[in-house]
Amino acid sequence: MRTYTWAKMLVGGAAMCIGGPALVYWVMPTEEELFKRYNPELQARSLANRQERQQEFDDFVGRLKGYSKSNKTVWAEWEQDAERRRKAGVQAELDRRQAEAIEAETRKAEMKKSLGSS
């Protein structure tokens, strides 16, 4: 009786450990099958953005490789880089706003000049 219980347990465990992943592999569609199910508009958009997404992924992997060369942990390097990027983004935003303000002042001065000479 005890051997029968062990045999059932081993067969059931093997069925779950082997059969479960096999079922998922059999049921899950491939990337090509999913792409074929898209409507034509989504297919065109996906093809148009493919190069950009690939470049973003390559940049991401390159940054991770750079982080791994440091003595610090990858997470610490990631946070430092994010802080540097945030500061650079804030500075770029400030520069852009300053340029827009100068441009607006220039337009305002031109408008005053053109109204004054009319």
C-alpha positions in Angstrom: 0.0 0.0 0.0 2.8 2.4 0.9 4.6 1.8 -2.4 1.4 2.5 -4.3 1.1 5.9 -2.6 4.7 6.8 -3.4 4.3 5.8 -7.0 1.2 8.0 -7.3 3.1 10.9 -5.7 6.0 10.5 -8.1 3.8 10.2 -11.2 1.7 13.2 -10.1 4.8 15.3 -9.3 6.4 14.4 -12.7 3.1 15.2 -14.5 3.0 18.6 -12.8 6.7 19.4 -13.2 7.0 18.3 -16.8 3.4 18.6 -18.0 2.8 22.1 -16.7 5.6 23.8 -18.6 5.0 21.7 -21.6 1.3 22.8 -21.7 2.3 26.4 -21.3 4.9 26.1 -24.2 2.3 24.4 -26.4 -0.5 26.9 -25.7 1.6 30.1 -25.8 1.7 31.7 -29.3 5.0 32.8 -30.8 5.9 36.4 -31.6 5.1 35.9 -35.3 1.6 34.5 -34.5 0.9 37.5 -32.2 2.1 39.9 -34.8 -0.1 38.3 -37.5 -3.1 38.8 -35.2 -2.5 42.6 -35.0 -4.7 44.8 -37.2 -2.8 46.3 -40.1 -2.5 49.7 -38.4 -0.8 48.2 -35.3 1.5 46.1 -37.5 2.6 49.3 -39.4 3.1 51.2 -36.1 5.0 48.3 -34.6 7.3 48.0 -37.7 7.9 51.8 -37.7 8.9 51.9 -34.0 10.9 48.7 -34.0 14.2 50.4 -34.8 13.7 53.0 -32.1 12.8 50.3 -29.5 15.8 48.3 -30.4 18.1 51.3 -30.1 16.6 52.1 -26.6 17.2 48.5 -25.5 20.8 48.6 -26.8 21.4 51.8 -24.9 19.9 50.3 -21.8 22.1 47.2 -22.0 25.2 49.4 -22.7 24.4 51.5 -19.6 24.0 48.3 -17.5 27.4 47.1 -18.8 28.9 50.4 -17.8 27.4 50.2 -14.3 28.7 46.7 -13.8 32.3 47.8 -14.4 32.1 50.0 -11.3 33.0 48.8 -7.8 29.6 50.0 -6.6 26.5 48.0 -6.9 24.5 48.3 -10.1 21.6 49.8 -8.2 23.8 52.5 -6.6 25.2 53.4 -10.0 21.7 53.4 -11.5 20.5 55.8 -8.9 23.5 58.1 -9.4 23.0 58.1 -13.2 19.3 58.8 -12.8 20.1 61.7 -10.5 22.6 63.1 -13.1 20.1 62.6 -15.9 17.4 64.4 -13.8 19.6 67.3 -13.1 20.7 67.5 -16.7 17.0 67.4 -17.7 16.1 70.1 -15.3 19.0 72.3 -16.6 17.9 71.7 -20.2 14.3 72.6 -19.3 15.5 75.8 -17.6 17.7 76.7 -20.7 14.7 76.0 -22.9 12.4 78.3 -20.9 15.0 81.0 -20.8 15.4 80.8 -24.6 11.6 81.0 -24.9 11.4 84.0 -22.6 14.2 85.8 -24.6 12.3 85.0 -27.9 9.1 86.3 -26.4 10.8 89.5 -25.3 12.3 89.9 -28.8 8.9 89.5 -30.4 7.3 91.9 -28.0 10.0 94.5 -28.8 9.5 94.0 -32.5 5.7 94.4 -32.1 6.2 97.6 -30.2 8.6 98.9 -32.8 6.3 98.0 -35.6 3.3 99.6 -33.9 5.3 102.7 -33.0 6.4 103.2 -36.6 3.0 102.8 -38.2 
